[in-house]
């Protein structure tokens, strides 16, 4: 997956450089009349977000809260990688004005590295009355699972969970020359979620373990094509009956 990120970044950089060399503007399409009071443009600039994220407000509820529970949501912030690619956006602004309002389409990949690498998540049966104190019955839930239970010789090299999202960011930007200050919010939908570990290599679909919908707020500054951003998750990363953990992300913005 990281090789894909590198390939996307290199492709965007090469495309931008080629367009500048040929003096072409291939990433903007005007949607308004020449004499319109407000200009509307469809942009394919492909801004990219590279960042690191931490889980805040971590707690455990229901099936995740039981005697002897380890802190399985304790992650290594420096290895929690986030990548975002804003594929397109419609921009609204007054001719010659400093303010810009945009509505975009963004894909985001979030990768969390568990501090205790012997843990992963599995869909396994559990008893409701013991773990959830709800009516008697049985079912399945995505619970923390010790890898050594089935692989005693596991060397604990790396254990991760990650999710892929498609989102619609709404952003207000103030521009002064090549400098920009922006703030916004985004509604995101989870496309897929996985747990994985190595030595031996294992990958499992745990999409229902995450919240399907996610709301975020963001802010940042940039100059020319480089910038800094911060993004906070307003909604829990996981279902509210399991944990209130939210995400706080900081990183670099590359806007070609």
C-alpha positions in Angstrom: 0.0 0.0 0.0 2.8 2.4 0.8 4.3 1.8 -2.7 1.0 2.9 -4.1 1.1 6.1 -2.1 4.7 6.8 -3.4 3.6 6.1 -7.0 0.6 8.4 -6.7 2.7 11.2 -5.3 5.4 10.8 -8.0 2.7 10.7 -10.8 1.1 13.9 -9.5 4.4 15.7 -9.2 5.4 14.7 -12.7 2.1 15.7 -14.2 2.3 19.1 -12.4 5.8 19.7 -13.6 4.9 18.8 -17.2 1.9 21.2 -17.2 4.1 24.0 -15.9 6.7 23.3 -18.6 4.1 23.4 -21.3 2.3 26.4 -19.8 -1.0 24.4 -19.6 -3.8 24.6 -17.2 -5.2 21.1 -17.4 -6.6 20.9 -13.9 -9.4 23.5 -13.9 -12.7 23.7 -15.7 -14.8 26.9 -15.5 -18.5 26.3 -14.6 -19.6 29.9 -14.6 -20.2 32.7 -17.2 -17.5 35.3 -17.8 -19.5 38.1 -16.2 -20.7 36.0 -13.2 -20.6 37.7 -9.8 -19.3 34.4 -8.3 -16.9 32.2 -10.2 -17.3 28.4 -10.0 -14.5 26.1 -11.1 -14.0 22.3 -11.1 -10.5 21.6 -10.1 -8.4 18.4 -10.4 -5.4 19.6 -8.5 -4.9 16.4 -6.5 -3.8 17.9 -3.1 -2.3 15.2 -1.0 -2.2 14.8 2.8 0.5 13.0 4.7 0.1 12.7 8.4 0.3 10.9 11.7 -2.7 10.3 14.0 -3.3 9.6 17.7 -6.4 8.1 19.4 -7.9 10.4 22.0 -10.6 9.7 24.6 -9.8 6.0 24.5 -12.1 3.9 26.8 -13.6 0.5 26.7 -17.3 -0.5 26.8 -19.5 -3.5 26.4 -17.7 -6.5 24.9 -14.4 -4.5 24.9 -14.6 -4.0 28.7 -14.0 -7.1 30.7 -11.8 -8.3 33.6 -8.2 -8.5 32.7 -8.6 -6.5 29.6 -5.3 -5.2 28.1 -4.9 -1.7 26.6 -5.2 -3.1 23.1 -6.1 0.4 21.7 -2.8 1.8 22.8 -1.0 2.6 19.5 2.4 3.9 18.4 1.5 7.4 17.2 4.7 7.8 15.2 3.8 4.8 13.1 0.1 5.7 12.7 0.2 6.8 9.1 -2.5 8.7 7.3 -2.7 9.5 3.6 -5.4 11.5 1.9 -5.9 12.3 -1.8 -8.4 15.0 -2.8 -9.4 13.9 -6.3 -11.6 16.8 -7.3 -13.3 19.9 -5.9 -15.7 22.6 -6.9 -14.5 26.1 -5.9 -16.6 29.2 -5.5 -15.1 32.7 -5.3 -15.6 36.3 -6.3 -13.4 37.5 -9.2 -10.2 38.9 -7.7 -11.4 38.1 -4.2 -9.5 36.6 -1.3 -12.1 34.1 -0.1 -12.7 30.7 -1.6 -15.3 28.1 -0.7 -14.8 24.6 -1.9 -16.7 21.2 -1.9 -14.4 18.3 -2.7 -14.1 14.5 -3.0 -11.4 12.9 -0.9 -10.1 9.4 -0.3 -8.4 8.8 3.1 -6.3 5.8 4.3 -5.7 5.5 8.1 -3.2 3.0 9.5 -2.8 2.3 13.2 0.0 0.3 14.7 -0.8 -1.4 18.0 1.8 -0.9 20.7 1.4 -4.5 21.9 2.0 -6.4 18.7 0.7 -9.7 20.0 -2.9 -8.4 19.8 -5.2 -8.3 16.8 -9.0 -8.2 16.2 -11.2 -11.2 15.2 -14.8 -11.8 14.6 -15.5 -14.5 17.3 -18.5 -15.8 19.2 -19.3 -14.3 22.6 -22.0 -14.5 25.3 -24.1 -11.4 25.6 -25.0 -11.9 29.3 -21.3 -12.1 30.4 -19.9 -9.3 28.3 -22.8 -6.9 27.6 -25.3 -7.5 30.4 -28.0 -7.7 27.8 -30.7 -10.4 27.3 -29.4 -14.0 27.2 -28.1 -15.1 23.9 -25.0 -15.6 21.8 -23.6 -13.9 18.7 -20.4 -12.6 17.2 -18.4 -9.5 17.8 -15.0 -8.1 16.8 -12.9 -8.6 19.9 -9.2 -8.2 20.7 -7.5 -11.6 20.1 -4.1 -12.8 21.2 -2.2 -14.0 18.1 -0.2 -16.4 20.2 -3.4 -18.3 20.9 -3.2 -20.0 17.5 0.4 -19.1 16.6 2.6 -19.7 19.7 5.8 -19.0 17.8 4.6 -15.6 16.6 7.5 -13.1 16.9 5.4 -10.0 17.6 6.9 -8.1 14.7 3.9 -5.8 13.8 0.1 -5.7 14.2 -2.1 -3.0 12.6 -5.7 -2.0 11.9 -6.6 0.3 9.0 -9.6 1.8 7.3 -10.3 3.4 3.9 -12.8 6.3 3.7 -14.4 8.3 0.9 -15.3 11.8 2.1 -16.8 15.2 1.1 -14.8 18.0 2.6 -16.3 21.5 2.8 -13.6 24.2 3.2 -13.3 28.0 3.5 -10.0 29.4 2.4 -8.5 32.9 2.8 -5.8 33.7 0.3 -3.1 36.5 0.4 -0.7 36.0 -2.5 0.7 32.5 -2.3 -0.3 32.1 1.3 -3.5 30.4 2.4 -5.4 29.8 5.7 -8.2 27.3 5.6 -10.8 25.7 7.9 -13.5 23.1 7.1 -15.4 20.0 7.9 -15.9 16.7 6.2 -18.5 13.8 6.1 -16.8 10.5 5.4 -18.0 6.9 4.7 -16.0 3.8 5.5 -15.2 1.7 2.4 -13.3 -1.1 4.2 -11.5 -1.9 7.4 -8.8 -4.6 8.0 -6.7 -6.0 10.8 -3.3 -7.4 9.8 0.0 -8.7 11.3 3.2 -10.2 10.0 5.4 -13.2 10.8 3.3 -15.0 9.7 1.4 -12.6 7.4 -2.3 -12.4 8.1 -5.0 -10.0 7.0 -8.7 -10.1 7.9 -11.7 -8.0 7.0 -13.1 -6.2 10.1 -15.1 -3.5 8.5 -18.1 -3.8 10.9 -15.7 -3.1 13.8 -15.5 0.6 12.7 -18.2 3.3 12.5 -19.5 3.4 8.9 -19.9 7.2 9.0 -17.3 9.7 10.3 -17.4 13.5 10.7 -14.3 15.6 11.0 -13.2 19.2 11.3 -9.9 20.5 9.9 -7.7 23.6 9.7 -4.4 24.5 8.2 -2.0 26.9 6.5 0.0 26.7 3.3 2.4 28.7 1.2 2.7 27.9 -2.5 2.4 24.1 -2.8 3.4 23.1 0.8 1.4 23.4 4.0 0.5 22.1 7.5 -2.9 20.7 8.6 -4.6 19.4 11.7 -7.8 17.2 11.6 -10.0 16.0 14.4 -12.7 13.3 14.4 -15.9 14.5 15.9 -17.4 11.0 15.9 -15.9 7.9 17.5 -13.8 5.7 15.3 -15.6 2.7 16.6 -19.2 2.0 17.5 -20.2 4.1 20.6 -21.1 0.9 22.5 -17.5 -0.2 22.3 -15.3 2.9 22.7 -15.4 6.7 22.4 -11.9 6.9 20.9 -11.5 9.7 18.3 -8.7 10.7 16.0 -6.4 13.7 16.1 -4.2 14.0 13.0 -1.4 16.4 12.0 0.7 16.4 8.9 1.9 17.9 5.7 -0.1 19.1 2.7 1.2 18.9 -0.8 -1.0 20.9 -3.2 0.3 20.8 -6.8 
